[in-house]
Amino acid sequence: MKILGISGSCRENKVSGVHTLVKTVLENTGIEYELISLRKKNIGGCIACLGCVKDNICKVKDDLADMRDIIVKADAYVIGAPNYYSTLNAVTHAFLERMFQFRHQEGDLLWGKLAVSVGVGGTTGQFPADAIEGFMMYNFIETVAKVSGQGAASCFTCGHGETCKVGIPTMLYGEGFKMTDDMIPDVARQPDVMQAAVDAGKLLGERLLKGHDREKVTMGVQQKMMEQFGSSI
Ligand SMILES: Cc1cc2nc3c(=O)[nH]c(=O)nc-3n(C[C@H](O)[C@H](O)[C@H](O)COP(=O)(O)O)c2cc1C
């Protein structure tokens, strides 16, 4: 059994809140995992060529092509993304769009699998965490837990954090504040968030070890989707 972790952060692992949380979730599953960072990967969005309709294989040749087998073979997913403009950042969005290749006809390669979604934002990670859950639903993957944390907006380290009137630090602390290291948000210093990541990992591990009926999960997710569509029409 193996879990695939995806960190959609564009920043180096050592300063990425997304990477920290995805890794924490994975480590607490007790199951073998592989963690892939999308940083510097060349992954474009779906180009709607429909080349994947017959065989569920995307024909676009970029870095996602090498990841296809790993995605198919994984028993579950832990996917995290930073909040950019109150939604997913582009590379994670592109990665998730390309999951379209698995959806067609009898394309049940991913159906009924389990996932945890992770979001980190300068204010909140809820938007990307919710968006990832939405993408998972289109492949009938159940998101068993969502983890959201506050990371360091780039304005804390750009060099103008104390004086920039439109920067996040000024928005959070008001004009004329003095920046200290402990003001820079770090998910590792947010006990509730770290605990949520630990709990999410344990839950995913338990669900996987207990075993689950993929067809039943598929039907449950499909039902939830239909209810959501129903209430939004
Ligand atoms: C282009 C850009 C747009 C951003 N937009 C938002 C935003 O709308 N809301 C927010 O809370 N944080 C926003 N942020 C801040 C990031 O979400 C924050 O830096 C987060 O810690 C990134 O995750 P990482 O540390 O794993 O890279 C933005 C950052 C960038 C670079």
The ligand as an ORCA input file, in Angstrom:
! r2SCAN-3c Opt
* xyz 0 1
  C       0.846     35.451     -6.039
  C       0.440     35.234     -4.601
  C      -0.875     35.434     -4.245
  C      -1.291     35.208     -2.921
  N      -2.606     35.415     -2.604
  C      -3.014     35.157     -1.332
  C      -4.387     35.332     -0.984
  O      -5.228     35.714     -1.787
  N      -4.769     35.032      0.274
  C      -3.872     34.581      1.216
  O      -4.283     34.281      2.329
  N      -2.551     34.427      0.915
  C      -2.102     34.696     -0.332
  N      -0.780     34.531     -0.653
  C       0.169     34.094      0.387
  C       0.474     32.592      0.356
  O      -0.705     31.827      0.404
  C       1.371     32.249      1.537
  O       2.630     32.823      1.299
  C       1.533     30.777      1.834
  O       2.318     30.647      2.975
  C       2.167     30.014      0.705
  O       2.325     28.647      1.047
  P       3.783     27.995      1.085
  O       4.469     28.598      2.279
  O       3.584     26.543      1.264
  O       4.426     28.328     -0.207
  C      -0.344     34.769     -1.950
  C       0.998     34.576     -2.339
  C       1.386     34.799     -3.648
  C       2.832     34.569     -4.024
*
